[in-house]
């Protein structure tokens, strides 16, 4: 469950709360925040000491897991020879102890078992007081056993000391762990970072939190189990909240881009529509002009089976040489309407006028015109002799088929 949850929440920070027993159920507190960057663990900040739980109220920031590490008065630890089963580890230290009265932690190596114990009646009130101020403890470590996690960073025969405890490693595991009376503390170099000697224990607890040791065993308590489940629920709630916010933000962002896209498309379509509307108006105007001009041509007799040019050409081809045309009115004007604004043309007649030397020539030409298939008849309107010029003036009207 823990591995699955960590994959989901990707928890990269932990707060190690160091509680040092001072006797009489009193503790001195210090906390260290560690952050995992890739495969490297770094100390982000550390504060303390604090003399009471209330002083911690405003100190904790964020919502990382809280690992409680107990040290000092009230903590017993011992090295037992051989691989001692966890359920027998307490009796290896305290033969007559009741297992229900103690919280036990052990680390087993190939040749020894290292055990630390604390009374539950000392641990339980501490967990209650921390829970009351918002410090939800999800794991408990008993000094000096967290230093076993330093095996991940040490070589064969390496010794480390924080000034209180000294640990020696061999073949990738802890070989000895003892109290260092007057020993020289040593800093730990991790890449370009250095862990000060007084922070080795909380650093080790954080290291064991992110990279759990397979050979570590510990007692479960109802309070710790409930706290761990509560912390998981809160983390999942926060993750769900952030996920929901991201989904909402993503939806808003998608809506924004869609709105921007379709708004731009709408503007382009409206612009095109306006341009098309102007073009349609222009086309309608041109159509009206064409209809008006067609109507004018029809009213003028220009349109039809035979145009005025065709009729004029037919008349011109038949004119005798001795006849001189003076007038060819292809569209005679009728009287205007009463309003005086519209002119009405005669579409059924043509008027021809000219001069001729002999009347016989005129008669012959008229008969020839009457033979044209578009001529219905020819009526002589006027014929007058001119003694001065010895020519005759004539005017006749052609009725169209």
Secondary structure, DSSP 8 states (H G I E B T S, - for coil): -HHHHHHHH---EEEEEEEEEEETTEEEEEEEEEEEETTEEEEEEEEEEESSGGGGTTT--S--EEEEEEEETT-EEEEEES---HHHHHHHH-TT--GGGEEEEEEE-SSEEEEEEEEHHHHHHHHHHHHHTT--EEEEEETTGGGGGGGGT--TT-EEE-SSEEEEEETTEEEEEEE-TT-----EEETTEEE-GGGHHHHHHHHHHHS--TTEEE---HHHHHHHHHHHHHHHHHHHHHHHHHHHHHHHHHHHHHHHHHHHHHHHHHHHHHHHHHHHHHHHHHHHHHHHHHHHHHHHT-SSSS-HHHHHHHHHHH--TTEEEEEEESS-B----TTSS---B-SSEEEEEEEES-HHHHHHHHHHHHTSTTEEEEEEEEEEEETTTTEEEEEEEEEE-
